[in-house]
Structure formats: structure tokens, C-alpha cells
Amino acid sequence: MKKLLSLVALMSAGAAVAQLPENAIDLSAKGTANCYIVEPGSTAYFDATHKGNSTTELTGDAAGVKLVWQSDQSLINRLEFDKTSGCICAWTSSKAGNALVAVTDADGKILWSWHLWITDYDPSNDYTTAPNASGTTWTFMDRNLGAVSTERGSFDNFGLLYQWGRKDPFPGAASFTVMNDDYTYEKDGEPTLYDIDNNVLPKISSKTAYHGTIDLSVSNPDTFYAMTYLHTGEVDEYGQEVVLNDYITGDWVDVSNDDYWGGESMKKTIYDPSPVGYKVPVCDADGNTPYDWLTYAAMKWDGENNGAEQDGQWFPATGTRAYASGTLDYPEGGNPYSGLWIGTKGKTSSNLELYPDLYGQYMFIINGKRTFKVSKDKRSQGMSLRCVRDESYDTSGVSDLAVDKADGVAPVYNLQGVVVLDRADEGQLKTLTPGLYIYKSRKIIVR
């Protein structure tokens, strides 16, 4: 097992720079995100001081690191946090899989978390759509976010599941589900998850909670916040009890926001779960959905492998996590279905006081004429995602130049404590290759 080199304290204007492994890959060299693609069998590190892709919003006073869950034993065999550089370093095995890691404060509370997608993903396989009527194109990944295989019929090509607007993933089904008449499960489809010591963790569905908030979702990234029903005791004109969503919006969070995934601003947000250079697909400025290119007439359904194909792109029916329970729904012997979330809000009633439901859009994957039809569902539902390239992504420039702007010139160090520029002003920083550096006692990101 590879080991961290001894910490070498190199003082520069009061800054101690810790030495990371020489062979480690800097995952955030071209920008930060809530998800990083990690090559199996590698040692890699990333900036754990910033929330998602923000250059200004900080995670807080981090003191440690935690492996929240991993999809296989020893997928990550070592995990360390270096407080000096603010980086998390992970040693991965040769396996492919998914893991969720987090920085914690001195009391062990999670401050922020990241999805490590350990896979040999090849961006050259991305698919670019033909221009739509507005001239818009999208470049899609060739698989769902979190999928570690493109083999049809394999649960490994399902990927992970997301509640609309949340940054953290939930594992998808590892088998078909079989529900009993009393709504208990004979087969719940839950995959086995492990901690850093390879102990089996409680099932995700057993941790379901209610009445979520942004703060709760950040500190409890493995908790599915389900929607319940509020029994009012009142009856309508037909004598039926009036039952409301709780939250009444049908959302998982108390404060709904149509832009959690950039559906309003059209920009990648700090809650976007996509890797660096990608984002959640949203409708274009004219309201065209990113899945307009998919049509029922052109698709071919594969009944043996439960999925649809068009233009060489494969879309498996992956099932969902139910919004009212957090349990997996991938029925054996039924008609498997799934949805691919779109980061744009779904159509709501013009009278939100009377009909307060809020929705997210998704592309429906099911064996029938509704396949490749855009629909809407409650934002507390757990569904799949397929990322598109972020066309506004730019690796040039300097960001996060500390709390205040420093004047004058000073040496620039990399995270290994090596001087890369003897004397640099702010303008000269832009000549550096993308990465993390120490400048005037502070860490900066060059994009």
C-alpha cells in the first residue's frame, strides 16, 4: 500500500505546505465539482475547501475525512485529509465502483461531501445531438451518472439515483424488487454498502427520514428525505378525505428552489452532482428539452435487457427510489421503468395556493408509447441522471484568491512545496497551468 510522504513544512509568509504523494493525480486541477471521475488503481486528491464548483463558498473549518459509503469492499483502501492543503487524498483499488466521501469538523459533523466515480470513463464516447429547431445541441455522456459499465442487462450500467436538486447520490437497485401485499419487501433490491473498514452499513432505505432541509441534506448525505402525507381530517365534496403532501409542495426540502440544478440561471450550480466539465441537462432558452432528439418512433426497445436504444445510445430502465418511502422500486415480472431527471422545473398549477405541488421534469424510460416522452414528478422522487458537457466550462483564469485581494508580488508554491514562480503578481498567476497553489499564505485555484 502506498503511503503519504512525510509532511514537509515549508514556511512562506506563514504558510505551511504539506507534501502529497508524488504519484497522486490532482482531480480538481481543472476545476472543482461535487463528483470526480477517478481512475481505478490510482492515488488521487482533490480540493475539499470549496462547495461544489464555487470559487467563493467554503466548506468550513474541516478537521477530518469520512468515507460515508462505498459500493464494494476495499474500493477505497485508504483515505486521508491534509488540513494544510485542504485536500482529501484517496487510494483506490483496481475495482470500479462508487463512493461517497466527506470532510468533517472537529466533532465529526459532515461539512460537505463528494461522489467519487471510480471508472475508466472515456469522454471520447460522448454523444452530441443534432441541432434542434433553435440550433441548440447537447453533448451527453454515454451512460448514466455512476454507471461503471455499459454492458446491457447488467445492473452495473444502471448508475445512481438522485432527488431533484440534491448534490449527493443514492445507490440504485442491485436486483429486482418483490413487494408483499402488506407493502413489505420479499426482495428490496438494496445493494450492500461498506465503510472504510469493510463493515456492512445499514441499508439506505432503513435511514429514510422526513422534512428535509438543505443543512440536513449536507450533514446527512446518505439520508433520503421522503415526502409524507398530511391527513387533514377534512372531506371534499365527494366525501373523500383531503390528504395533502407534507411538505405540501411534494418536495424533499422545506425551501424549494427552481434553480438548484441551474434550470433558471442555465449555469452549473454548487448543488449540481455532475463531474468537472459536465452538468445536469436543462431546457434551452426557448424551452426545448435536452431530450427532444429522442423519439418513440426511432427508438428500439430491448425486452431482454429492459431498456431502449436510439442512435447507438443505450438507456436502461433502472427503477426509482419512491418519494414516499425511499425504498427501491424495480418490480420483478412487471414493466421496469425509470426517469432521467432534467434540471428544469416541471409544469405546475397556475394556482399554487390551491394546488401547491412543485415538479421536476424527466425523460420517461418504459416499455410502451410513453417511452421517450418528457413528464414530471415530485422532486422528492429518486431517479437517474445523464450528464451533458458544460459548454461554459473554462479552465482559464484565477479564482478564489483568498478572502481579500493581496497586492504586490510573492513566490508561488505548488502543494508539494516547490517554488513554481519566484516573484509573481496577480496577472502572472494566469500563466500557470491549471491546479492548486499556495500564494501569499493562501490557497488559490488556477482554472
N, C-alpha and C positions, 0 to 999 in steps of 0.2 A: 504494500500500500504506500502510495506517495505521501510524503509528509511536508508540512509547511516548513520553509526555511526559517531559521532563527530570525526573530524580529530585529531589524537593524534600525535603530533610532538615528535619524539624520536630522539635525536641527537646522531649520531655516526660518528665520523670523519667528521662532517659537513653534514651528510645525514639526511634529514627529511623523515620519513616513514609514509605514510598515512594509516589509518586503513580502510580496505574494509569490506563489510558486512560479518558477521561471517558465514552465511549460503551460501555464494556465491561460485560457482563452478569455479575453475581455468581451463578455456578451453585450455590454452596454456601450461599446466603443462608438457605435453609430447612432446612439440614442437609447433612451430608457423606455420601458413598457411594463405592463403587468404580466407579460408572458415572454419567455425566452426559449428559442429553439436551441437545444443542447445536443451536441454530437455524442452518441453512446461511447463509453470508454474514455471520456475526456475529463480533464480538470478545468473548471470554468468559474469565473467570478463575475459579479455584476454590482452596479451601484445600488445600494439599499437605502439611500438617504432621501430619494425623491419618490413622490406618489405618482405611479404610472408614468406617463410621458411628460409630466410637468417639469419645468425648469426652475420653478419657484416654490412649489408646495413641498414641504419637507415631511418626512415620516415621523420625526420626533427624536427624543433622546434614547436612541437604541442602545441596548446593553448586551443583547444575546440573539441567538438564532434558534428556530424551532422547525423541525420537519413536521408539518401538520398531518400529512399522509403521503404515502407512495403506493403505486399500484402493484408493485412486486417487491419481494424481499431483496434487500441489498441493491435495489435500483440505484439509490444513492448510499454509498457506503461510508461517506464522511461529509460533514457539514460544519463550517466554521464562519464566525463573524469577526471581522477585524474592525475594531472601533476607530482606529486611527484613520483608515482609508474610507470607512463606512461601507465596505463591501462584504457581501456574502460569497464564500467560496465553496464549491461543491465538487466532490469526486464521484463520478458515475461509473457504473459497471458497463459491460458491453450490451446489456439488455436495452430494449426500447420500452418506453412507458411514460407515465405522467406522475408528477409530484407537486405538492404544494408546500412552499417554504415561507417562513415569516421571520421578521425581526421583532424582538420583544423588548420591553423596558426592563428595568431592574427588578420589577415584581413579577415578570413573566407574562405580562399582558401583551397581546399581539398588537403591534402598531401598524403594520401593513404586510401584505403577503403577495407572493408571486407564483405563477404557474410555470414550472419547468417542463417543457415538452421535449422529452428525450427521444429523438428520432433522427433519421438520416434524410430528412425532408430536402427535396431538390426543387428550388424555385423555378428552374427552367421548365418544369412541368405545369406551371401556372397557365390558366386558360383565359384568353382575352376575348370578350364578346364582340360581336359586330356592332357598329354604331346603331343606336336606336333612332327614333324619329327626331329626337332633339340633338343627335350627334354624340350622345354620351356612351362611353364604353366602360366596362369594369373588367379588371383582371382578377380572377378568382384562384384561390388555392385549389389543388386537385383533390382535396379531401376535407372532411370536417375538422374543425379545431380540436386537437387532442388525439386524432386518429393516428395510430402507429403502423398502419398497413393499408394498402389499397386492395387487398385480396377480397373478392366478393364472397359473401357467405360467412366471413369471419367477423366475430364481434370486435376484433381489433380495428376494424375500419369504421366503427360507429362514432368514435370521438367522445367528447364530454358534453354535459348538459349545463345550461345557464338559465338563470332567472333574468327576465328582461331588465337591462340596466345595471346588473351586478358585474363586478370585475372578476369574481372567482368562480372556478368551475366545480361541477359535481360529477362524480363518475356515472357513466351510463350503464346500461344493462350488460351483464355478463352471461345471461341466459334468458330464455323466455320466462314469462311470469304466468303463474296459475293461481287464480284467486278463488277462495271458497265462498259459499253462499253468505257467510257472515262477514265478508269483506276482509277476513284474514287471508294470509298467503300460504299456499302449499309450496309454491316456488316464488320467492320475492325478487329474483334476478340480481340481487345485490352482489357486487364484486367484493372480494376480500381486500382490505387495505391494511397497511402496516406502518408502524412508527420507525424511527431511526434504528431501534434495536431489534427490528423484525418481529415485534409483538403484533398480534392481530388487534386491530382497532374496532370499536363499536361500529355497527352499520350506520351509514349516513341517514337512512330512514329512521333510525332509533333516536337521532339527535334533533329531529324536526322541532321547531319552535314557532311561535306566532307573534304578531305585532313587531315586525322588524323595523329597524331604523338604519340609517347609513352608518352611524357609530357602531351599532351592534353587528352589522354585516362586516365591518372592517375588523373588529376584535374577535369575531366568530366566523371566519370564512368557510368553515365546514358545516355550518348550520343552515339548513334550508328553512326559510321563513315562509310558512304556508299561510294561506288565506282561510279563515273560518267563516261560519255563517252565524249571523246575529238573529236570534229568534225574537221578534218584536212583540209577540202576543196579540198583534192586531190581525184582522182578517180583511181581505179585499171584497169587492162586490160579489164575487163568486163563492164566498165563504172559505176561501183558502187562506192559510196563514201567510202573512207578509214576512218573508225571510230576506234579510239583507246581507250583502258581503260584509266581512269585517277584516280589514278595512273596507269601507263602503265603495272604494274605487276598484276593489279587486286586486290591488297592487300588493306587493310584499312589503313595501316601505311606507312609512307614515307621510312623508313628503314626496309626492310624485313629481317627476321632472321629465318632460318630453325630450330633453337633451342629454340624458345620462349617457347615451351612446352616440351623440352627435347628430341626431335626427333633425335638429333645428339649426344648429350652427354649421353643419356639414363638415365639422372638423373632428379629429380624433380627440377623445376626452380622457381624463385621468381614470375613468371607470371602464374604459374600453379594454376587453380581455385579450385583444389580439397581440401578436408578436411585433417586434420592431419592424417598421416598414409596411405594416398591414393595419387594417381597421375593420370594424363591423360595417357591412354594406348598408347604405341608406339610400333612400329615393333621391333622384336628382332634383335640380331646381324646378323642373316642370312637373314634378310629382311622379315621374316614371319609376317603377320599382326596379331594383338591380336584377330581378329575375324575369324581366319581360321577355328575354330571349328563350326562356323555356316554355314549351307549349305541349299540351296534351297530344295534339296531332302528330308531333315529331318525336315524342318520347316512346321508348320501348320498355315495358315492364318485365322484370325478371322474377317470375314467381318462385323459382327455386331458391334464389338468394335474397328475396324480399327487397327489391329496390328498383329504381328507374334509371335509364340511361338516355342521354341525348348528346350528340356531338362528341362522343367519346368520354363524356363526363359521367361519373357514377354517383348516384345519390341513394344511399341505403335508408330504408325505413328503420329508425333507431329506437323508436319509443320515446317516452317522455317521463318526467317526474311530475306527478299530479299536483296541481296548485293547492288542493285542499288537504294534502297529506305528506307530500314529499316522497312518496313511495313510487317505485318504478312501474310503468305501465307498458308492457311489451307482451301482449297476450299470445300464448301458445294456442295454435289452432284457430286463431281469429284472423283479422286483417291488419297486420302490423302497419303502423303509420309513424310519421314524425313530422316535425316542423323545423324549418331553418329560419331563425329569427332575422328580422330586418330591424335596423336601429331607428326606424321612423315610426311614430305613433300610429296606432290603428284608428279607424273612424269611430268617433264617439257620438253620443246623442247631442243634439243642439240644446237640450235641456238637462244640464248636468246636475241640477238640483233634484230633479225627479228621477233621472237615470244617470247616476254618477260613475258608472263603470268606465275605466280607462283601459285601453288595449295597446298591444304591440302588434305590428304586422309580422307575418311569417309566410314562407312558401310551404305549401302542403305537399307531403310525400305520402301517397297512399295508393293502393291498387283500385283505381276507379277513375271516373271522369273528373274528379276533383284534384287529381294529381297535377302538379304544376299550376295550381291556382293560388293566388295570394289571398290569405284570410287574416283573421285577427283572433287574439286570445288574451286572456288575463295575463298581466305582467308577472304574476306570481308563478306562472307555469314554467317548468324546466324543459327547455328544448335545445336543439343543436344549433351550431353556428358554422358558417363557412366564410372565412375572411377574404377580403379583397385588398389589393395593394393600395396603399395610401399615396395618392398622386401628389399630395402636397408635402410628402416626406422629403426632407432636405438634410443632408449630412454636413452642410457647411455652416460656418459661423461659430460663435462662442456663446454659451448660455450659463446661467446660474453662477454669475460672477460674484458669489457670496452675498452677504446681506447688504453691504454698501459697496459703492464703486471706489476702488482704490486708484490713486493717481501715481504717476512716476513709473519707474522701471524696477524689475526684480527678477531673480532667477526663476525658471520653471522646472519642476521636477516631475518625473512620472511616478507611478505608485510604487515602483521599486527603489525610489530614492536616487535615481540617476538624473543628473542635470541634462536637460534637453535643449534649453536656451539659457545662456549666461545672463543676459540682460534683455528683458522684453517689456514692451508696453502693451496696452490692451490690443492695439491694432495688430501687433506682431503675433499675438496668440492665434489669429486666424490662419497663420501659415502652418500650424501644427496639424499632424494627421489626427483624425477623429479619435477621441479617447478621454480618459480621466487624468487630470493633472493636479499638482499642488502649486498654487501661485499666491504669494503674499499670505501665507498661513491658511489658505482656504482651498478647498477642492473645487475645481471647475470642470465643466464638460465642454469639450470641443466637438461640434457636430459636423 
